[in-house]
Amino acid sequence: MPRRTATLIASTLILIVLLCVALLAPTPYSEMSPGPTVNTLGNYGGDTVISIKGHATYPATGHLNMTTVRVTGADYHMNLVEGVLGWLRHDDKVVEHDTLYPSGQTAEQADQENAEEFSQSQDSAKVAALEELKIKVPSRVIVAAVVKGGAAEGVLHAGDVIKAVDGSAVTAEDQVATFVTKHKPGEPVTFTVIRAADVKNKAAKTQNVTITTRKSTDTGPSRAVVGIEAGIEHLFPFTIDIKLADVGGPSAGMMFALGIVDKLTPGNLTGGNFVAGTGTIDDKGNVGPIGGISLKTIGARDKGAKYFLTPADNCEEAAKDVPGGLTLVKVRTLDDAMAALKDIKAGDNKDLPSCKS
């Protein structure tokens, strides 16, 4: 066989091998892209996104759209060719796999975490919206979880209402740990509780239960513990139900809160304008940053949004690549968002706080 022919064959084989490696060998990367953009004032998947019972509601027109990011699954690792194509596409983002799924997190663990964050986000959105409307939302401290094998297992149960510890009234969740850690490990601590099964009974009586504390085993300072996680349960004066299938995480909180406010007040917040946005929210109405902001602005623009309510801490990143025809509006609180919507409704864009790179 002539040397030239042999070299050509060898080169071809090497090229084929390299192509196979590029097509089959996984890389440590995942992909993010714009996900669904859903109007919180409307329907999605056959369900009303926000439904309210037990209080007067009003028709709301226009759009207050929450935005999402679609990500590849925890078990998926893109190959080199997919990675290169993803880097070349403007509307997609290639990121390290561990950025989305840290410490080898499984798909099931990621789904569970997203579901928990989504549930908490809804709860905070309801509280923030009602507080914005000067509707008080009472709350109580409960046992959120009991550690398996901990001192409280079988004595306290998730959902039990904690009224006092050692006779001291409990009104905030962090007080529980404060009172318990006044003890030394091995000392008894007394909880005054209303059992979860009895909380709907207004005549339910409190019970005192005594638990022997144990020494902590985590990486924090050595202290007395009983093996529970305290939490807050809000007592809403009427029913607010948020349904949004196949969506997780906390980033829709602000838009849910605005949707609730719009449905509980006459007229409409947007003046019929198409407004989208994103941002976490806490019970006090503070708006927090989220991930994938540039993908969410693309998704909003593609859906038809003209304004995008942007968490202040995401503004610099978002302003680096603003989709054409979309106005970024900087917000730090629910009050900021309400003020911006008032200006948008009035057509007064000159006073809108903008994002700058």
ABEGO torsion letter per residue (X at the ends): XBAAAAAAAAAAAAAAAAAAAAAABBBABBBBBBBBBBBAABBBGGBBABBBBGBBBBBBBEBBBBBBBBBBBAABBBBAAAAAAAAABAABBBBBAAAABBGGBBAAAAAAAAAAAAAAAAAAAAAAAAAAAGBBBBBBBBBABBBBGBAABGABBBGBBBABBGGBBBABAAAAAAAAAABBBGBBBBBBBBBAAAAABAABBBBBBBBBBBBBABABBBBBBAGBBBBBBBBBABBBBBBBBGBBEAAAAAAAAAAAAAAABBEBAAGGBBBBEBEBBBAAGBBBBBBGAAAAAAAAAAAGBABBBBBAAAAAAAAABBBBGBBBBBBABAAAAAAAAAAAAAGBAAABBBBBX
